[in-house]
Amino acid sequence: MRKPLMAGNWKMFKTPEQTTAFFEKFLPLVEKSAHCEILVCAPFVDLPAAVIAAAGSSVGVGGQNLHWSTGDGAFTGEVSGPMLKAVGCRSVIIGHSERRQFFGETDATVLQRTKAALASGLQPVVCVGEMLADREAGKTNLVLETQLRGGVFSLTPEEFTAVVIAYEPVWAIGTGKTATPEIAADAHKFIREQIRAHYGDAAASSTRILYGGSVKPDNVKSLMAQPDIDGALVGGASLDPISFASIVNF
Ligand code: PEP
């Protein structure tokens, strides 16, 4: 059985003070939520406040990106996996579409970052997803296959066991246009088939595939009812403790 993972992506929102205030309201609302794993991926500067606030709870904290070097180095503006680990992170988002669109992320750098996360003991949440033009051109599966092949499928089977995949159709992110449960289900099924083809049945049935793209309290239930959807990666609706808690408690 795959335990659902409900993850928040705060993007570039909140100060440390706002982070502490979020957890004060959020934790009591999810203290009995043992049905799923809960993760909050905060901006780098908020991570210490998030880790302190979440201490003693089951809520994990993650970063939103990491550098592909696991050592120290002259990489101005970057943060490494060992640094995220040292501050108390459990996980890290890799290859989010906003990084692909605005910061030159490619499948090759996704792979390097994923390897760095694994070497640092962090759970990588690797994002894949098609643009609207890809979908309209009937290329959704081709895009997903290419991103998976370039971004994760050269990991060893052992490395791959720690990976979480997030399917995030780019046209649904921050737009209020959620994929219908059927569209999401088809993409998740395809991703699971790809995992099966590369890593076999056991990996296909144990890998968690999250859906992301305008997940809200009122649509999460129908998405989570799909057999291949194992959780959600939630942007905007994870910023408010009440709305994220109601998504967690779908
Ligand atoms: C995201 O940031 O990964 C995301 C899915 O955003 P939103 O929920 O706001 O669409």
Residues whose N, C-alpha, C, O or C-beta is under 5 A from the ligand:
A	BS01	PEP	N9 A172 I173 G174 T175 G212 G213 S214 V215 L233 V234 G235 G236 A237
